Amino acid sequence: MFAPYDQDTTSPHEVDNDTNQESTSGDVITDSNFTYAQVDGASTMLSSGIPVTDTGVASAYTIGAVTVPITSSGVRSIKTIKARSKNANGTGSYDSSSTKIQVYTASLLALDDEADGITVSDSLGAGHDDDAVRISGFGSLSGDTPSLNDSSNANYYTDHAWSGAVTVAGTNEAISRFGTIKHFTTDLSSGYLPVGPDLNTGRSGAQYFTFAFRRTTMANFNLTMSGKVSGMFIAAPGTAIDSASGLNGWLDCSTTYGGSGVPGSDTGNGGNGSNGCAFNSGDRVVDNTTYSGQEFTFTLGTENATNATGNNILVRIKLESGDSVTALSID
């Protein structure tokens, strides 16, 4: 409150940065000081620019709304803010807000860029030299290996590329947040600015991050990853793997390749008896194991990306609570 006599100051009220959240760093606002005139409320407390005697003594005085500028620095930060006032008795204690302010003004981190954040080596295969893209269309489908709808005609790379119009709330889509792909169940519609979607309701189970890249003349590729996941699967839609696989056209990266032929457990449809695609036992993605820059080699066996629709290869990552990925690349 304001005492009967004003403190000899031109900045009786200040709003400052408080505490960073989610392991981010950097300020979200410009620490700001405000004059008596700027904090004057709906019922003025001033007379000729000076606080009126006994303002805030009988009951609390509600100051006017103040505008605090977002930082002009390039940051990726989530932070709370705090405020305090001064009066003739001194400077009060800070009052911290529980609202988390989210600011992303720096350049995109790789995994936040769904368009080309996952690099694919230009020297891999032939036919294309572009990078991977995150794809949509699986968020409402359950399970590790959802059906590849009409895979003979679907070019996931071009027809299902991720965009800002994708609805994530209520789906099993994992979130790429501040450079990390993660299992994310936070309600951003309350206690956050700017207000976001409710990413808590209906999202407690496994979540998935699915991306596509394209190459020709390629049967094997390497994936390098840092992080911990609960599963990984690949697909080559439009190839013989569609019918050979016992997993709706997907192959399991936690299982070693069967050794010859087209991978897939359905021997009646040309499979070699195994849904595995890890080139050898050391290339298996082991659930709940933390990796740092680990390289895995996956194989399509005697199949080839040349035969896939649009030369697409899909990679699907499963994340349970506590799982996250901080780096991904293909070569």
Secondary structure, 3 states (H helix, E strand, C coil): CCCCCCCCCCCCEEEEEEEECCCCCCCCECCEEECHHHHCCCCCCEECCEECCCCCCCCCCCCCCCCCCECCCCCEEEEEEEEEEEECCEECCCEECCCEEEEECCCCCHHHCCCCCEEECCCCCECCCCCEEEECCCCCCCCCCCCCCCCCCCCHHHHCECCCCCCCCCCCECEEECCEEECCCCECCCCEECCCCECCCCCCCCEEEEEEEECECCCEEEEEEEEECCEEEEECCCCCHHHHCCCCCEEEEEEECCCCCECECCHHHCECCECEEECCHHHCCCCCCEEEEEEEEEECCCCCHHHCHHHEEEEEEEECCCCEEEEEEEC
